[in-house]
Amino acid sequence: MLIPRPQAVRRIVQSFRAHPAVALVGPRQCGKTTLAELFGNDRRAKDREVSVNSFDLERAADRHRLQTPEQTLSRLSGLVVIDEIQRQPDLFETLRVLLDRRESPAQFLLLGSASPALVKGASESLAGRVGLVDLFGFDLTEVPQSDWRSLWRRGGFPRSYLAEDEATSVLWRETFVETFLFQDIPQLGVTVPTEALRRFWTMIAHYHGQVWNAAEFARAIGAGQAAARRYLDILADARMVRVLPPWFENLKKRQVRAPKIYVRDTGMMHALLDLGSETALQGHPKVGASFEGFGIEQVLSCTARRDAYFWATHAGAELDLLVSVGGNRFGFEFKHSDAPGTTRSMRIALRDLNLKHLWVVYPGDETYPLDERITVLPIRGISDLSFAQPRMFSA
């Protein structure tokens, strides 16, 4: 089953308007290759004369074709797709030369697992020449709104979400964890003890939605705080973990200044916690935190926001997600409850952060106002969210 991803295709198109090359960055198995095919098909549909040349650096034949990259690539026009480019980082220097041609006949779409090698190579060798498009799994703009529970439970990785049954989805995720730890991480040039990284990742699943405490994680893995931070950076660079930074300003209040941590894909989080069914998830103490993390990822993916924060004071006031759009601040709270209401914490956040609007996202079906600037929003409605006229929004 092929699910169209128009929003992701649109981001690539927009990036190509400003750059001769685009790097599509994301973890393995998140659909980068399929999206590149969709993009190429879209280009062909608009102009049948456009050529699409593809290289997959996991294939020996394609690696052989690029042994003399400048000779091979300089002759091509149209769209050139290079998959798993982090396997051949010396290509970045060649691409810099090709992209600096006055009238380049080709546009380059570079695909790679989110890794320090890819990001560093692109930023140092291709600075100003390449646009970065971050891709993850499916979001609520790409699947039926009514199927949001399955997306939450299974996660957005295509093979997990589209699995024929729950058992197959769970098995795929368990296998992914093993492959990621034993194959993907070493291939990214990262040398860490595999079992220690597994324990660390699982610990993050247990601490999902909590403030990062380096000392506590260091004790758990039997290493120093610097090592714990390095493990966190590895998983964040690989797009497996979201490190949500705190927002703080001069409010004459003691504010939390450490980030929050989340497993980005809730299906992967559930696999790490051995939650293989809806019943197991609903009965687990982390169900609320899981819902919060799922909601955060959906808001950021569906609205294409990059700068995102949480806010909290030591007195107990907090806001799960803060984003800024057009100079206005918007807030989100995520409540795994049947009928959430207004809380004192929400009032404090509205006042202290000067929020234009606050949405309270929950698993129900009805949209209703709590206040002129507070709206209860079904999680399925995130895909239709508008920052332009928040009070007039209806699901």
ZIFENVEN-V860378 format. One record per residue. N is the residue number from 1. RES is the residue in one small letter. PHI is phi in whole degrees, -180 to 180 (none if undefined). PSI is psi in radians with two decimals (NA if undefined). NEAR is the number of other ideal C-beta (glycine too) atoms within 10 Angstrom. Layout:
# ZIFENVEN-V860378
n:res:phi:psi:near
N:RES:PHI:PSI:NEAR
N:RES:PHI:PSI:NEAR
This chain:
# ZIFENVEN-V860378
n:res:phi:psi:near
1:m:none:2.18:5
2:l:-104:2.06:10
3:i:-99:2.11:13
4:p:-61:2.55:11
5:r:-130:1.17:21
6:p:-61:-0.62:11
7:q:-67:-0.71:15
8:a:-67:-0.72:26
9:v:-61:-0.70:18
10:r:-63:-0.68:12
11:r:-65:-0.65:19
12:i:-66:-0.79:21
13:v:-59:-0.81:14
14:q:-63:-0.69:14
15:s:-68:-0.64:18
16:f:-67:-0.41:19
17:r:-66:-0.43:7
18:a:-108:-0.28:9
19:h:-137:2.60:18
20:p:-78:-0.20:18
21:a:-139:2.60:24
22:v:-131:2.29:24
23:a:-101:2.08:25
24:l:-95:1.86:28
25:v:-109:2.31:23
26:g:-180:2.91:21
27:p:-68:2.86:22
28:r:-59:2.60:18
29:q:68:0.30:18
30:c:-93:-0.02:24
31:g:105:0.33:24
32:k:-63:-0.81:24
33:t:-65:-0.74:16
34:t:-64:-0.71:13
35:l:-64:-0.68:22
36:a:-62:-0.68:23
37:e:-65:-0.74:15
38:l:-62:-0.73:19
39:f:-65:-0.76:22
40:g:-62:-0.72:19
41:n:-64:-0.66:12
42:d:-64:-0.72:15
43:r:-63:-0.75:20
44:r:-65:-0.65:15
45:a:-64:-0.57:9
46:k:-84:-0.48:8
47:d:-150:1.81:9
48:r:-65:-0.32:7
49:e:-86:-0.12:6
50:v:-71:2.25:14
51:s:-95:2.58:15
52:v:-126:2.06:17
53:n:-112:2.23:18
54:s:-120:2.44:16
55:f:-129:2.26:23
56:d:-115:1.91:15
57:l:-76:0.06:19
58:e:-85:-0.22:10
59:r:-96:2.27:12
60:a:-60:-0.66:8
61:a:-62:-0.72:8
62:d:-73:-0.60:16
63:r:-64:-0.66:15
64:h:-65:-0.69:9
65:r:-62:-0.48:15
66:l:-103:0.37:18
67:q:-66:-0.53:9
68:t:-118:1.32:11
69:p:-61:-0.71:19
70:e:-65:-0.71:14
71:q:-64:-0.75:10
72:t:-69:-0.85:15
73:l:-78:-0.51:21
74:s:-67:-0.36:15
75:r:-86:-0.15:10
76:l:-92:2.65:16
77:s:-133:3.08:12
78:g:78:-2.38:16
79:l:-105:2.24:20
80:v:-116:2.07:22
81:v:-106:2.18:22
82:i:-120:1.93:26
83:d:-94:2.54:20
84:e:56:0.81:22
85:i:-66:-0.38:25
86:q:-65:-0.24:25
87:r:-73:-0.32:17
88:q:-136:1.23:18
89:p:-63:-0.35:17
90:d:-66:-0.23:11
91:l:-65:-0.43:23
92:f:-61:-0.69:24
93:e:-65:-0.72:14
94:t:-63:-0.75:19
95:l:-63:-0.63:26
96:r:-59:-0.75:16
97:v:-65:-0.79:13
98:l:-67:-0.66:21
99:l:-74:-0.32:19
100:d:-86:-0.01:10
101:r:-63:2.49:11
102:r:-58:-0.80:4
103:e:-128:1.48:4
104:s:-72:2.26:15
105:p:-82:-0.04:13
106:a:-129:2.61:19
107:q:-112:2.46:19
108:f:-113:2.18:26
109:l:-108:1.96:26
110:l:-103:2.14:27
111:l:-111:2.40:25
112:g:-165:2.66:25
113:s:-61:2.40:24
114:a:-58:1.99:22
115:s:-153:2.72:23
116:p:-58:-0.60:15
117:a:-63:-0.78:19
118:l:-69:-0.88:25
119:v:-64:-0.75:16
120:k:-65:-0.78:14
121:g:-62:-0.75:24
122:a:-68:-0.72:25
123:s:-75:-0.60:14
124:e:-85:-0.82:11
125:s:-85:-0.53:19
126:l:-116:0.46:22
127:a:-56:2.21:9
128:g:81:-0.11:9
129:r:-109:-0.30:18
130:v:-127:2.39:22
131:g:-100:2.49:20
132:l:-102:2.22:16
133:v:-118:2.04:21
134:d:-87:2.19:17
135:l:-120:2.38:21
136:f:-126:-2.67:22
137:g:-79:-2.96:28
138:f:-62:2.64:23
139:d:-128:-3.05:21
140:l:-73:-0.16:25
141:t:-84:-0.18:18
142:e:-114:-0.19:21
143:v:-124:2.80:18
144:p:-58:2.36:10
145:q:-56:-0.61:16
146:s:-68:-0.24:9
147:d:-100:0.36:14
148:w:-63:-0.55:20
149:r:-65:-0.68:14
150:s:-66:-0.70:18
151:l:-63:-0.72:25
152:w:-64:-0.84:24
153:r:-70:-0.79:24
154:r:-90:-0.38:28
155:g:87:3.06:28
156:g:-96:-0.07:26
157:f:-61:2.22:24
158:p:-51:-0.80:20
159:r:-71:-0.44:17
160:s:-78:-0.84:25
161:y:-64:-0.69:22
162:l:-91:0.07:17
163:a:-57:2.59:18
164:e:-68:-0.41:7
165:d:-153:3.02:8
166:e:-64:-0.71:14
167:a:-62:-0.70:11
168:t:-67:-0.68:14
169:s:-63:-0.79:24
170:v:-62:-0.77:21
171:l:-62:-0.71:15
172:w:-63:-0.76:22
173:r:-66:-0.69:23
174:e:-63:-0.70:15
175:t:-67:-0.67:12
176:f:-60:-0.76:22
177:v:-57:-0.81:17
178:e:-63:-0.81:11
179:t:-63:-0.74:13
180:f:-61:-0.79:22
181:l:-72:-0.75:16
182:f:-92:-0.37:11
183:q:-119:-0.93:11
184:d:-65:-0.83:18
185:i:-60:-0.85:20
186:p:-61:-0.64:12
187:q:-67:-0.40:15
188:l:-83:0.06:20
189:g:82:0.31:11
190:v:-100:2.20:18
191:t:-113:1.76:7
192:v:-140:2.69:15
193:p:-62:2.16:12
194:t:-61:-0.79:12
195:e:-67:-0.60:10
196:a:-66:-0.70:15
197:l:-68:-0.62:18
198:r:-62:-0.82:16
199:r:-61:-0.71:16
200:f:-64:-0.80:23
201:w:-63:-0.76:22
202:t:-64:-0.66:18
203:m:-64:-0.67:18
204:i:-62:-0.67:23
205:a:-60:-0.68:23
206:h:-72:-0.51:15
207:y:-99:0.17:20
208:h:-50:2.15:22
209:g:88:0.10:21
210:q:-108:2.87:14
211:v:-73:2.38:15
212:w:-63:2.27:18
213:n:-127:1.70:14
214:a:-59:-0.70:15
215:a:-63:-0.72:10
216:e:-66:-0.73:13
217:f:-69:-0.64:22
218:a:-62:-0.76:17
219:r:-62:-0.68:12
220:a:-66:-0.59:16
221:i:-100:0.03:17
222:g:66:0.69:9
223:a:-142:3.13:16
224:g:-79:2.98:12
225:q:-66:-0.55:14
226:a:-64:-0.69:9
227:a:-67:-0.71:17
228:a:-62:-0.72:22
229:r:-67:-0.62:14
230:r:-64:-0.75:14
231:y:-60:-0.74:24
232:l:-63:-0.74:20
233:d:-63:-0.67:14
234:i:-60:-0.85:20
235:l:-70:-0.56:21
236:a:-71:-0.74:16
237:d:-62:-0.58:19
238:a:-83:0.08:21
239:r:64:0.41:21
240:m:-90:-0.41:21
241:v:-130:2.45:24
242:r:-103:2.22:22
243:v:-103:1.81:13
244:l:-91:1.97:21
245:p:-73:2.72:13
246:p:-83:2.61:17
247:w:-100:2.31:20
248:f:-146:2.58:15
249:e:-151:3.12:9
250:n:-78:1.55:6
251:l:-114:0.08:13
252:k:59:0.58:5
253:k:-134:2.59:13
254:r:-76:2.06:11
255:q:-114:2.61:18
256:v:-69:2.32:16
257:r:-121:0.10:11
258:a:-99:2.62:13
259:p:-76:2.89:17
260:k:-98:2.70:25
261:i:-124:2.47:24
262:y:-141:2.55:25
263:v:-77:2.11:29
264:r:-62:-0.74:24
265:d:-98:2.06:27
266:t:-67:-0.52:29
267:g:-61:-0.70:26
268:m:-68:-0.67:26
269:m:-61:-0.77:29
270:h:-65:-0.60:26
271:a:-66:-0.73:26
272:l:-65:-0.52:20
273:l:-94:0.06:19
274:d:60:0.78:12
275:l:-105:1.61:23
276:g:-96:0.14:18
277:s:-152:2.90:13
278:e:-62:-0.71:13
279:t:-62:-0.78:9
280:a:-64:-0.69:14
281:l:-66:-0.86:20
282:q:-65:-0.44:11
283:g:-94:0.04:10
284:h:-93:2.54:15
285:p:-61:-0.37:8
286:k:-92:0.18:19
287:v:-61:-0.71:14
288:g:-66:-0.73:14
289:a:-66:-0.65:22
290:s:-62:-0.79:24
291:f:-62:-0.71:22
292:e:-62:-0.83:25
293:g:-63:-0.70:26
294:f:-61:-0.78:30
295:g:-63:-0.74:26
296:i:-60:-0.83:23
297:e:-62:-0.67:24
298:q:-68:-0.74:25
299:v:-61:-0.83:24
300:l:-69:-0.62:23
301:s:-76:-0.84:24
302:c:-68:-0.54:18
303:t:-100:-0.02:19
304:a:56:0.70:13
305:r:-91:2.45:15
306:r:-107:-0.77:7
307:d:-84:1.93:11
308:a:-141:2.57:18
309:y:-145:2.90:18
310:f:-117:2.91:22
311:w:-138:2.42:24
312:a:-157:2.59:22
313:t:-113:2.78:18
314:h:-71:-0.22:9
315:a:-83:-0.14:11
316:g:115:-0.21:9
317:a:-73:2.49:21
318:e:-158:2.84:18
319:l:-141:2.22:24
320:d:-66:-0.68:23
321:l:-148:2.31:24
322:l:-126:2.19:21
323:v:-129:2.70:18
324:s:-119:2.25:15
325:v:-134:2.10:14
326:g:58:0.59:8
327:g:84:-0.05:6
328:n:-106:2.57:13
329:r:-102:2.41:20
330:f:-128:2.52:23
331:g:-122:2.72:23
332:f:-137:2.36:25
333:e:-119:2.50:23
334:f:-120:2.05:24
335:k:-123:2.03:20
336:h:-86:1.25:18
337:s:-146:2.88:12
338:d:-75:-0.65:8
339:a:-149:1.38:10
340:p:-66:2.60:18
341:g:-124:-3.03:11
342:t:-76:2.48:14
343:t:-123:2.85:16
344:r:-61:-0.66:9
345:s:-61:-0.69:16
346:m:-63:-0.75:23
347:r:-62:-0.72:14
348:i:-65:-0.75:19
349:a:-63:-0.75:24
350:l:-58:-0.77:20
351:r:-76:-0.91:10
352:d:-70:-0.59:17
353:l:-97:-0.05:20
354:n:53:0.93:9
355:l:-73:2.41:21
356:k:-73:-0.65:18
357:h:-156:2.65:20
358:l:-129:2.19:24
359:w:-103:2.37:25
360:v:-107:1.85:22
361:v:-91:2.29:29
362:y:-142:2.97:21
363:p:-85:0.16:18
364:g:-81:-2.88:17
365:d:-117:-0.26:11
366:e:-105:2.45:11
367:t:-96:2.29:15
368:y:-152:2.61:12
369:p:-84:2.52:10
370:l:-105:-0.35:15
371:d:-167:2.97:12
372:e:-59:-0.54:8
373:r:-117:0.26:17
374:i:-130:2.19:23
375:t:-128:2.33:22
376:v:-84:2.21:22
377:l:-126:2.20:24
378:p:-61:2.50:17
379:i:-63:-0.51:25
380:r:-66:-0.34:21
381:g:-82:-0.07:22
382:i:-60:-0.59:26
383:s:-66:-0.31:19
384:d:-107:0.21:15
385:l:-64:2.39:19
386:s:-126:2.25:10
387:f:-86:-0.25:16
388:a:-69:-0.80:8
389:q:-135:1.23:8
390:p:-60:-0.58:19
391:r:-75:-0.35:11
392:m:-95:0.05:8
393:f:-67:2.46:17
394:s:-141:2.46:9
395:a:-84:NA:18
